[in-house]
Amino acid sequence: MNSHTKLPSIPFIDVAAQRRRLGSAIDAAVARVFNHCQFILGPEVKAFEAELSAFCGAKHVVTCASGTDALVLALRAMGIGPGDAVLCPSFTFCATAEVVALVGATPVFVDVDAATFNIDPNGIAGAVAAAKRAGLKPKAIIPVDLFGLSADHGAIGAAAQAEGLLVLDDAAQGFGATYNNRRLGTFGHATATSFFPAKPLGCYGDGGAVMTDDDEIADALKSLRVHGQGSDKYNNVRIGLASRLDTVQAAILIEKLKIFPDEIDARNKVARRYNEKLADVAIVPSCPADSTSIWAQYTIRVEGGRRDAVAAALKSEGIPTAIYYPIPVHRQQAYTQYPVGKGGVAVSERLASEVISLPMHAYLDVATQDRIIDATRRALRK
Ligand SMILES: Cc1ncc(COP(=O)(O)O)c(C=O)c1O
């Protein structure tokens, strides 16, 4: 037994620390909603949508009940359905591919880049060819800004244009990050994000939003989230969903958005320090010159089959870790029937066996960072 086992466990993500910082501002925001009682699409929803639009630069923001719904609504608004192929990475959370199947289309998996964990634009043409071979119509691509790092939107946009694909950015983990100094929310035809509590901009339950500059997509989204309503809610022009962001959650998010830029800075400071102190013992994450990350996760790679031992060693010192993601989506039971692009997804498979994420949030003080860094160095040197 070593001396570190006596230290208390630290949280992987400390939602409570942010709650303490925001304190009475959240209580007052929630109380305002409880007083006016407009729980569905109340004034805070509209206000939050306007503030999010100003924050990211998208012309329209349409909030909804979750990040998954945001992707479903966006695909539906783009007219994606049966017979269509939608390209997406296999190294992602299952929801990215799940939504494609939910709207009746077919996900086609593209490999990722080992350095960024994001979809490799060089795999797009091969995936389009695989989709056509399978008798499908390639219609769209869903890049993911995985772990908070902006995908290579310039190259993805160019390849998508060459292949005639619509682009739906899955920024559930990356909203707040930038590409070429522009915030996510403004790339492709639409962007979806999630306000799941553990996300960098999370609420106190489920929530999501779609951002777009396209007026027609925005109109369709507003209709789809209220049962496909037309001129009023008893005039239904589409098959839709009941998918609204609760007014209470919007009120909470308004308060959280105020401190979000400051939290992004704090996350970047933690990530920089981790990188400095761990680069000689692990493969640490990096940001390409044109991209920034909001570090939804801080994920290193451990080669040589030592990952489980590293996780166990850290756990014994009270430091939680997480594996995002141990099985790439194309290998999940529900997804093995779907095509993989030409060239395969070897990088996704390798990453799934090497990645391990360390605690990351905006309230990690230097002493706790040092504890994590020292324990990680010890674990990696064993
Ligand atoms: C990449 C990605 N896409 C989509 C989602 C779905 O978001 P939600 O959990 O809000 O439905 C998540 C959430 O975990 C995610 O990480």
Ligand as a Chemical Component Dictionary entry (heavy atoms), coordinates in Angstrom:
data_LIG
# 
_chem_comp.id                   LIG 
_chem_comp.type                 NON-POLYMER 
_chem_comp.pdbx_formal_charge   0 
_chem_comp.three_letter_code    LIG 
# 
loop_
_chem_comp_atom.comp_id 
_chem_comp_atom.atom_id 
_chem_comp_atom.alt_atom_id 
_chem_comp_atom.type_symbol 
_chem_comp_atom.charge 
_chem_comp_atom.model_Cartn_x 
_chem_comp_atom.model_Cartn_y 
_chem_comp_atom.model_Cartn_z 
_chem_comp_atom.pdbx_ordinal 
LIG C1 C1 C 0 -20.787 13.304 -29.874 1  
LIG C2 C2 C 0 -22.148 13.289 -29.243 2  
LIG N1 N1 N 0 -23.238 13.371 -30.033 3  
LIG C3 C3 C 0 -24.483 13.385 -29.529 4  
LIG C4 C4 C 0 -24.706 13.313 -28.171 5  
LIG C5 C5 C 0 -26.106 13.259 -27.660 6  
LIG O1 O1 O 0 -26.415 14.266 -26.749 7  
LIG P1 P1 P 0 -27.549 14.035 -25.628 8  
LIG O2 O2 O 0 -26.965 13.157 -24.586 9  
LIG O3 O3 O 0 -27.842 15.415 -25.132 10 
LIG O4 O4 O 0 -28.723 13.421 -26.290 11 
LIG C6 C6 C 0 -23.601 13.247 -27.297 12 
LIG C7 C7 C 0 -23.820 13.199 -25.854 13 
LIG O5 O5 O 0 -23.288 12.495 -25.088 14 
LIG C8 C8 C 0 -22.295 13.208 -27.846 15 
LIG O6 O6 O 0 -21.214 13.136 -27.069 16 
# 
loop_
_chem_comp_bond.comp_id 
_chem_comp_bond.atom_id_1 
_chem_comp_bond.atom_id_2 
_chem_comp_bond.value_order 
_chem_comp_bond.pdbx_ordinal 
LIG C1 C2 SING 1  
LIG C2 N1 SING 2  
LIG C2 C8 DOUB 3  
LIG N1 C3 DOUB 4  
LIG C3 C4 SING 5  
LIG C4 C5 SING 6  
LIG C4 C6 DOUB 7  
LIG C5 O1 SING 8  
LIG O1 P1 SING 9  
LIG P1 O2 DOUB 10 
LIG P1 O3 SING 11 
LIG P1 O4 SING 12 
LIG C6 C7 SING 13 
LIG C6 C8 SING 14 
LIG C7 O5 DOUB 15 
LIG C8 O6 SING 16 
# 
